[in-house]
Amino acid sequence: YKFRKVPAHIFEDDFNVTSYPQLGGLIGNDLLRRFNMIINYPEQSIHLKPNSHFTETFDYSYTGLGVYMVEGEIRVIDVIPGTPGHKAGFEAGDIIFAVDNNFSKNIKTLKTLLQNAGASMQVVVFRNGIPKVLTLKIGDIRRKRG
């Protein structure tokens, strides 16, 4: 199978993992979700069959935010330094309350809203119980960061 213009991010390798000879690289979920996969450990092989996501376009947007549903709230767990989320002022522990007046507590809805590379959005977060409005400009990994 061939893909063109696959979004990629090279992480700093603080633990020198990529120097292992048996490791050819890491494959991200946005690529893997396009296949039904069978891993045959005894034969050391992987079998891939395209599924309904195979022809979908790749998402080039990024925020630098690690967000998860925790106890019914969408929480920021991690903020990567230097990314749009960091520049907007997000902090780990923030609770995302609304994005551009969308008050959904559905994390899939949030992720869809944040896939608009280049857009600026008003995000209401609660930090230590206090509401804050942050302006987040969604990054595009095809362009210079930020």
Secondary structure as GFF3:
##gff-version 3
##sequence-region A 1 146
A	DSSP	three_ten_helix	17	19	.	.	.	ID=ss1
A	DSSP	alpha_helix	29	32	.	.	.	ID=ss2
A	DSSP	beta_strand	35	40	.	.	.	ID=ss3
A	DSSP	beta_strand	45	50	.	.	.	ID=ss4
A	DSSP	beta_strand	61	62	.	.	.	ID=ss5
A	DSSP	beta_strand	65	70	.	.	.	ID=ss6
A	DSSP	beta_strand	73	79	.	.	.	ID=ss7
A	DSSP	alpha_helix	84	88	.	.	.	ID=ss8
A	DSSP	beta_strand	95	99	.	.	.	ID=ss9
A	DSSP	alpha_helix	107	113	.	.	.	ID=ss10
A	DSSP	beta_strand	120	127	.	.	.	ID=ss11
A	DSSP	beta_strand	130	137	.	.	.	ID=ss12
A	DSSP	beta_strand	139	140	.	.	.	ID=ss13
###
